[in-house]
Amino acid sequence: MQTIKLVVEDAKLDIVLDIIQSLKEDVIKHYEILNDKEEENDFINISNRVLESVWDNAEDADYDKFLKV
């Protein structure tokens, strides 16, 4: 198996995803979209720490069983 890394402009992402989707059944086993925007990653990291304290508590334990796949 080989891995290919593509760097695509945001405006062109839909075009590339359409191409990948048409190939997926016969050629591509897996693909994922990684966002390399540093600002967005920083925001996500900061938000996750705050949200963990809100979402990861005993009150939500009853609902966790519905989220597990």
BELPETA-V260280 format. One record per pair of residues at least 12 apart in sequence whose C-alpha atoms are under 7 Angstrom apart, sorted by the first residue. I is the first residue (numbers start at 1). GAP is how many residues later the second one is. If there is no record, write none. Layout:
i=I gap=GAP
i=I gap=GAP
This chain:
none
